[in-house]
């Protein structure tokens, strides 16, 4: 299996992204290495953004289900 097929956890991606940013900000890498690290950082940022969006969607769904349940418990009809 390739590395791209199994996405890191959000926390792992964030930690690696921070490390890459620190390396890039230090500015002592050759251009080719900097580009490789920048590309990896972009991939991690996109993966993290997708994970955040999925988590937000799940929270929204759970909150909506909770509201429906609370309305039913209170005798409200939609």
N, C-alpha and C positions, 0 to 999 in steps of 0.2 A: 504494500500500500504506500502511496506517495504521502509526503508530509502535508500536502494541501487537502487531502481527503479527510483528515482528522484535524478539525480546528482546535486550537488550544482553548482552555477555559478563558473567560473574560479576564480573570485575575492574572493568569499566565500571560495573556496577550498584552495586557497593560504593563506588566513588569518588563516584558521584553521590549515593548515599544519605548518605555522610558529609558531603558539601557541603550537602545539604538539612537535615540535622540541625543543622549549625553555623548555618545561616541561621535555623532555627526557634528554636534556643537563644538566639540573639542578641536576639530578641524585638522587633525594630523593624518588623516587617512588619504591614500592615493585616490584619484578621481574615480577609477573603476570600482574600488572597494566602497567608496562613498555612495555611488549609484546603486550598488547591490544592496547596501544597508537601507538606503532611501526606499527602494522598491519593496523590500521586506517590511519596512515601517508602514508604507501605504497599505499593503495587504493586511497587516495587523490592525490598522485603524479601521479599514472597511469591515473586517470580521467583527471587531469590537462594536462598531456602530450597528451592524446587523443583530448582534446578540442583545444590545440595549433595546433596539426596536422590538425584538421578539419578547423581551421581558416586559416592556411597557404594554404591549398588546395583551399579554397574559394578565397583567395587573388590571388593565381596563376590563377585560372579560370577567375576571373574578369579582371586581367591584360591581359590575352590572348584575352579575348573578346574585351577589349579596343583597343588592337593592331590591331585586325581584323577590327574593326570599323574605326580606323584611316587610315588603308590601303585602305579601300573602299572609304573613304572621299577624299583621295589623288589620287584616280584613279588607284592605284596599283592593280594588279590581282595576285592572288596566284596560 
